[in-house]
Amino acid sequence: MCGIAGIVGKWPGAGEDTGQRMWRSLNHRGPDDRGVLVFRAGTVRSGRDVPASHDADVLLLHLRLSIIDLSDAGWQPISTPDGRFHIVFNGEIYNYLELRAELETLGVVFRSHSDTEVLLQAFAQWGADAWRRFTGMFACAILDVVHGKVTLARDPFGIKPLYYTTHGGAVAFASEIKTLIELPGVSRTVDAQRLASYLRFGVTDYGDGTMFAAVRQLPPGTVLELELPSAALGTPRSFWSPQRAAPVELSFEEAAARFRELFLESVALHLRSDVPVACCLSGGVDSSSIAMAMREVSGAGLELHTFTHVAQTTALCEERWADIVGAACGARMHKIKPTATEMADDLEHLVAVQDEPFISSSMYAQYRVMREIGTAGVKVVLDGQGADEMLGGYEYYLGARVASLLRAGRLGASIDLMRRASANRSIGMLRQFASAMDYLLPPAGSAMARRAVGRELVPRWVRNEWLDARGARIDSLRTSTGAQADVLLESLEKSLRGPGLPHLLRYEDRNSMAWSVESRVPFLTTRLVDYALSLPEEYIIGNDGTTKHVFREAMRGLVPEPILDRRDKIGFATSEREWILAVTPWVDRLLSHEAARRIPALDYPVVTELWSAIKDGTRPYDQAVWRWINLIEWTRQHDVRYD
């Protein structure tokens, strides 16, 4: 796990310190070592002390967090012995041992024990066919001095970030946005559509855009080639994306047994490391399964450390569930109990860490957990991201399942599912039906369904006319489902592509890497996702509304039964209302900052009116408050421009 950056072509306005500034902005991602490669006039120079020349044809920068092959042989940039290919790489290739053995049968000789060299040699051997062979998370840049091109690539789910921008015929790329917006000539103007999506839905991370109009991100599972010497951008090519597969011909019990096998294999691969590996543990099904699987595949000899966020509000606190799992797996437990005052003190750094606004204060809980992990000296942690999107873990997936039954003409079955789900999960039938209509109706009808359950389309604190004038649509994230009956599987497929999953992975990456911690997500492998998307819908969400139905069955006998029988869904929740109201003077100061008045998409008088009503108790707390203060602080820090 590392930080990477680079410039392809001559960047206008770059100075002698440009490379050093790019390095410094990413130092938290790789404090163990650093390296540079300069390619100029057909000559390659690399090393720790090579000047990061601003006028090179290609500049590659690397900051290292040493995880696999801790020796100098794992230093980057790594080059092939013939001097043709050179790589900077961020991530891990978990099946590198198997790929290495295969490459050695083809005559490849390795000089290190690192997964980076395996990736590079696989690319040298198989070219574009290599990307689908990797099980892992990666973002990398590979220079080919023979064909004169730089290849950028990102893993199938976008677990590892890769951003780029252009200026004056040159291209710059980096692991984080902050590195790019500091370059001369890069505009800080907001992307109006991303702003609209954030204000209404709280998401920004989908497709190839960012909150900055000038900065793009390479989409998950995509390769982009830059031709030399012009640095001309090619057309991004996808090498994998979530797709529904041919349905499996397995009974429910057989499907669960196969899921267990694949999951344990994935956890075993994700434990490959030359440093100790810990686990985030919430007490939910996903993280509990990972913790128990770590014990299962590693045996009694593993010193297992778990890290748990403990919410202050009883209704949100999962401590007792985490304690059940901690005792069952024999873990050394670490508990983190953040407060509102601490959040106010840390918000400035949290916003700086994330680079873009984020949906709620739950990101602060994750930030504090990762800080505790880093402070404890742990470099690698496993987490459960992706399971909800793959296995229908959220409430609205019940609506998708109901929609499938309605589309298939099974009205009685849909009513029975809604009734049983209401009894088991306290989710009203009206809310489930409205969610189903969200999937089935065209946008106008969907908007009516939302209003029926009290969800306004355009909040009155949004100045929609400003967004309209810039072609931004507040409803643009919604896409209609196709004609197939399997609405749930289609919904899962779309969630894995975005915006459901990508913003969670961004939070995970920034919060962990801010403290030099590598976070691994064993649910997110192409093998597991391909399998999940081949299952019948009733295996994903049972006929009684049980979410993650097949996975719960797969974990029987491994995970404590009380965990598998849970029907509540808390997630990484915080006591946001109590936190915000406890630091009212701090919110007042932020809302009165001049940056708030510089955001034309916010109706400032309405914002202040609503906040006053929330403070005096005449209006219930609204999560919009978090979006306001987060957006204002982001605007202030990055000097964001809106026109």
N, C-alpha and C positions, 0 to 999 in steps of 0.2 A: 504494500500500500504506500502510495507516494503522492507527490504533486508534480505535474508536468506543465511545461509551457514552451512556446517557441514562436519564431517569426519566419515566414517564408517570403522572400523578396526583400526589397529595400524599403523600410518603413519611414515615410516622410516625418521629419522632425525628431527622429530617434537620436539620442545622445549617447555618450560613453557610459552613462549610468543606467540606461534603459534596462539592460539585462539584469543588473543587480537589483533594480527596483522590482522587476517581475519575480525574481527569486525571493526577495524579502516578503512579498505579499503572500507567498505560499509556504513560508518556513514552518508553520504549524503542522503542515501535512507531512513533512519529512525532515525532522530535526536531526536524524542520525548521520546523514551524509549528503553531499551534493555533487553534481557533475554537469559539464557543459560540452556541447559539440558544436563546432563552427565549420561550415562548409562554404568555401569561397574559391571560385575559379578552379573547380575540379579537385581541390585539396581538402582533406578532412583533418581537423585537429580536435582532440578531445582530452579532457582531464578535469581535475578539481580546480586548478588554478589558471586554466586557459581563459584569457579575457573574453567576456561575453560580448563580442563585437556587434555593434549596432548596424554595420554595413555588410554583414555576411549575406550570402545567397540563401542559406538556411541556418538558423540558430535553434538548437534544441537544449532545453534546460530541464534538470531533474533534481528533485529533493527526495531523499530516501527515508522511509520508515522500514527498518530491517525486520523482516518476518521470516522469510525463507532464504537459506544460505546467507548467514550473517557475516561471512567473510568478505574480503575485498573482491572476490570473484563475482559477487552479486552486485557490484557497483554498476551504475548506469551513467551515461548511455552505454549499451552493449552493442558490439559490432560482430558480424560474421567474420571468420578468419580470412576470407578473400577480400574483405574491405568493401563489399558491395552494399550490404544492408546495415542500417544503424537504427536503434530503437530507444525511445523513452516510453516508459510503461507505468501505468497506475492500476493496481488491482492484484488479483491472484488468479492463477489457472490451477484449479484444484486437481484436475486429472493430468497434471504435468508428468507424473511418474510413468503413467501408461503411454503417453505420447512420446516421452523420451525413449522408452524401450522400443517403440515402433520406429522412431527415427534412427536409432542406433542400428537396427537391422538393415536400414538403407544406406549405412556407411557414414552417418553423421557422427562426428566426434565432438563431445562437449568439453568445455573448459571450466564450467561451474556446476553447481547443483541447484541453480535458481530456476524458477518457473519462467522468468523473463527470457532467458536464453532458449528455453523450449519453445515459447511463443515465436520468437524471432526465427528459429530454425524451421519451425513448422511453416511459417509464411514463406521462407526462402524455398522450401521444398514443394509446397502445395499451392502457393499463391492464394487466390481468392477462395479456394476450397477449404482453406485452413480454418476460417472463422467459425464454421458450423461444428468443427471438431472440439472446440474448447468448452469445458464445463467450468464456469467461473465468472468473474466480474472484471471488466477491463476497459480502459481508455488508453489509447496509445497513438504514437506517431512514428512511422517507419520511413526513413530516407533510403531511397534506391538511387545510388549515384550512377549506375549504368543506364537505367532508363530515364533518369532525371525527373523524379517525382517524389512527392511525400504523400503517404497514405495515412489518413486519420480513420480510426475505427473505435466503435463503442459496443459494449456487450448487449446481448439481446433484450435485457430489461432496462438498460440505462442505470444500472446500480452505481456505476462510476461516471462522473460528469465529464463532459468535454464541450467547451464553448469556443466560439471563434468570431472574429470580426475582420473587416477589410478596410483598407485605407490606402489611397494612392497606388493601387496595383499590388499591394502586399497583403498578406493574410497573417493574423496572429491568432494563436490558440492557447488555451489554458484550462486548468482544472476548476478555476473559479472565476466568476465575473469580475470581481474586484481587480484582478490582475489586468484585465483588458480595458476597463474604463479609465484606468490611470494612464494609458498610452496616449501620446499626443494625437489629436485629431479625431478621437472617438467621442461621438455625441452621447450626452446623457439624457436625451429626450425619451420620454416614456412611450411605450407601445400602447396606443389607446385601447386596442382590443384586449390585450392582457390586463390592462387596468380595469376594464369593464368586467371581465371574468373574475377578477379578484374582488371587486366591490360587491358583486352579487353572490358569487359562489365560493369565494375564498381560495381559488386555485389560479395558478399561473403556469404550471409546468406541464405543457402538453405540446405536441408537434415540435417544430424546430425554432420556436420563438422564445423570448424572455421578456421581462418587464422593460428592458431597454431596447428600443427599436433598432439600434445599431449592432446589438449582440445577438448571435444565433447560438443554438445548441445543436450538436449532431444528434439526431433522433436515435433511440435505442435500436440495436441490431442493424446499424448502418455503417457503411464505409464511404469515405469521401477522398478523392484523389486531387492533389494539387500539382499541376505541371510546372516544371522549371524550364527556363528561368523566369517565366512570366508570372508565376504563382496563380495561374488561371484555375478557377474552381471548376471541377467537374460536376457531374450530376450525382447526388447521393444515391447509393445503391443499397437496398435492404437485403440482408442475407438470412434473416429470420424474423418472424413476428408471430404472436399468438394466433393460432388458427384452430377451429374445431376440427377434430379428426374423425375418421370413421368410428362409429360406436363399437365399444368392446363387447364381446359376447361372453360375459362373465356374470355369475350370480353375484348378489350383493356381498356375500361372505367371501367369495373368491376375489372380488374387486378390492375389498378391504385388506385382505392378506397381501395382495400385490402392492397396494399403496404403502403398507407397512414396510415391505421389502425395499421399495424405492426410497422412502423417506429415511430409513436407517442408512442406506447406502450414501445418500446425500449428506447426512450429518457426519458420517465417517470421513467423507472427502473434505468437508468443511473444517474438520479438526486437524488437517495437515498443516503443521506449523513448526518452526524451530523455536518458538516462544510459547508460553502458556496461553491457553484459550479459556475465557470465562463465558458467562451467559447472562443476558438480561432476562429477568423473571418477573412477570406481572401477576401470575396466578391464573391467567386465562389458558384456554386449550392450547394455543400455538406455542407460547414460550414454555409452558409446562412440558409439552411434548418434546421440545428441543432439549430441555434440561434432563429429562428422563432418558432420552435417546443418547445424550452425551455419556451418561453413566452406563447405559447398556452396551455401547460399542467400545468404551474405553476400560470398563471394568473398575474394580475397587481401587486400583492404583491412582486413578485420576484425582488430583486435588481440585475439586470443583468449586469455583467461586461464582455466586449469583448476585445480581444487583437489582434492587427493587425500589420503585417509586412508591411512597406511601402518601396517599391523599389525606388532607386534613378533614374533609367531609366524610362522614360515616357512609353515606350512600355511594360514594365513589371509591371508598377504600377497599382494596383487594388484598390487604396484608394477610388476612387469615387464610386465604387461598394459597398465596405464595408460601406461607409457613407449612402448609400441608405438603407441597411439592418439595420445598427445601429439606424437610425431614425425610421424605421418601427417597430422595437422591443423595442424601448425606452431604449437602452443600454447606459451605461456609457462606452465610448470608450477609449481605451489606444492604442497609436500608437508608433511603434518602428521603428527607421530609422538608422540602422547600417551603418558604413562607412568602407572603405577599411583599413584605419589605425587601426580601432578597431578590425577588423578581424585579421590583422597581430599580434596585441597584444594578442589576445585571442586564436590563433590557438593551441598553446601548450596545453592549458587547454582543448580545444575542442577535440583534439586527445586523450588526457588522459581520457576524459569522455567516448568517444565512444569505446575504447578498440581495435577496428579494423578500418582499413581504410574505407573511405566512398566516395560516388560517386561524390559529387560536393559541391560547396560553399553554396548551398541552405540549407545545414544542419546548417550552421552558422546562417542564418536568423532564423531558428527554435530555435536554441540554445538561441539567444537573446530574442526571444519572451518568451520562458520559463523562462529565467532569470528575465524578467520584471514581469512575473506572480508571481514567487517566492518572488521577492523583494516587491511586493505589498501585501504580506501576504496571498495570495490565495493558498489553498492546493489542490484543485480539478478543473480540466478543461476538457471540452468536445472538441473533435477534430474529423475531418472527414475521418481519415484513413480507407481504405478498400472500399470506395464507388467506386473508379475508377476500381478496380480489380473485383468488383462484378457486375458493371453496364456498363463496356466497355467505361470508360472515356478517355482513351488515344488514340492517333492517330492510333497506330498500330492495334487497335481492328477493325478499319474500314477495314483493310486488311483481318482480319479474317472473317468479314461479307461478303466481296467480295468472299473470298475463299469458303464459304458455298454455295453461289449462283452458283459459277463455278462448284463445286463438284456436285450440284444438276442438272447441265445441263442448268441453267438459264442464259445464256450468255447475253441476252438482258437486264435482270434485273440487272446483275452485272455492265454492262456499264452505265445504267441509274443511279444506285447508285453512281458510281464513278463520273459521270458528275455532279450530284446534290450536292454531298459532296464537290467537287472542287469549286462549285459556293458559297456554304454556308460557307465553312471553309477554303478556300484558300489552300487546300491540293491537289497538282497536281495528275492527273490520273496515271501518270507513277509511282509516289511514292506509290500510293495505290496498283497498280498492282504488283509492286515489293514486297510489303509487303504480298500480297496474295500468291505470289510464295514462300515466306519464309515458309508459312504454308503448301503448297501443294507439293513442290518439295522435293526430297531426298537431303541430305546435300550438295552434289556436285553442284546440280542445284541451291540450295538456295544460295550458295556462289557466283555463277555467277550473280544471281539476285541482291545480295548486291553490288557487284562490279559495276553493271550497273548504280546504283544510287550513286556511289562514296563512298561506305563504304568498306574499305579494311578489309580483314579478319584478317591478322596479321600485326599490325603496325610495321614499320621498326625500331622503337625504342625499340622493344621487342626482346630479344635474345631467339628466339624460340628453338634453339638447347639445351639450358639449361633446358627448360621446357620439351622438348621431351625426354631428357635423364632420366627424373624422371617420365615419364609416364603421364605428364600433357598435356591436349589437349585444345587448344585455342577455339575450336568449340564445346566443350562438353556440353554446356548448352542447345543447341538446340535439341528438340525432335520432331520427325515427328508426325503429327496428325493421328488419327485412320481412319477407313474407313467410319465412320458416316458422314452424310451431315452437322451436326451442328458443324462446325469448331469454330465458335465464342463461343458457350457454353463450348466446350472442352478447348478453350484457357482461358476462365475465370476461369474454374475449376483449371487449371494448375497454373494460376497466383496467385490464392488464396493459393495454396500449396507452391509456391516459384519457382524461386527466386523473383518474382515481389513484393509480399507483405512483406515477412519476413524482408528484409533489411530496409524497411520503418518503420516497427514496432520497430526494434532495435534502429533506430535513435530517434524515438518518446520516447521510454522508457528511454534511456540514457540522452537525452537532458532535459527531464522533471525531472527525478529523481536526476540529478545533482544539482537541486535547490529545492529538497524536494517537488516536485509537482507531484500529481497523475493525469496522463492523461488517460481519458476514451474515448473509440471509439464506439459509439452506432450503427454504421453500422455493426459492426462485432459481430453478434450473429448467432448461428446455425439456428435459426428460420428464420431470414431474408435471410441468404445466401441460405438455402434450397429452400425458396420460389423463390428467384431471378433465381436460376438455373433450376427452373421448367417452366419458361416463354418462349414463342416462341422468336426466335432471333429477329424478327422484332419489338418486344416490347422493347428489350434492345437497339438496334440501328435501328432507323427508316429507311424507304426506301429512305429518303432524306439525310441520313448520320447523323441524330440527335442522339447524344450519350445520354445515360441515359434517353431514350425516355419515358418509363413508369414512372420513378421517377419524371421527370419534370412535367408530367401530374398529378401525385399524389400530388404535392406540389402547384398546382394551387389554388388560393384563400388564401393561407397561406404565401407563399414567394412572394415578389414583382415581377411583371411580367418582368421588365427589366433583372432581374437576371436569371429567367428561360429561357428567350429568348437569352441569351448569347450563342455564338457559338465559341468564342475563348477559348483556354485552356492555362492558364499561370502556374498554380500550385505555389509551394513555390519557385519561381524563384528569382535569384539575378543577379546583373550586374557583373557577374564573370569576363568577359573580362576587363571591366574598373577597377574593384577592383584589379585584378592581375597586370595590367600594372601600376596602381597607386603606387604599392609598389614594383617596380622592384628591388631596392637594397636588399630588404628583401628576394625576391625570389632568387636573385643571391647568397646571403649568404647561403640559405638553399641548393641550388643545388650544392654548392661547399663544403658542409659538408662532412666529411669522410664517414658518413653513406651512402651517395649516391653511393659511389664506392663499398660498401659492398653488393650491391643488384645485383647479377649476372644476373637476368632476365631483367635488364635494360641495354640497350646498351648506356653506359654513353657518349661516344663521339657524338652519334647521338642526344641524349637528349640535350646536350649543344649546338650543331649545330642548332637544331630546335628552342630552346629558344632564341638564338641570332637572328635568322631570324624573330621570332615573335616580339622581342623587336624593331628591326629596321624597322619593317613594311613591310618586303619583303615576309612574310608568314602570313596568317590569324591566329588569335588566335585559339588554339585547346584545348578542354576540357581535353586532356591528361595532360596538365600542372598541373592541380589540382591533378590528380592521382599521378604524380611524387612527388610533394612536400608533399602530404599527406602520401604517402608510405615512403618517406625518414624520415619525422618527426616521424612516427610510429616506424620505424626501430630504430631510435635514442633513443626514449623514452624507448622502451621495450627491447633494446639490442637483437633484433631479429636475429636469426641465419639462414643461408641459405644453409648450408652444414652439 
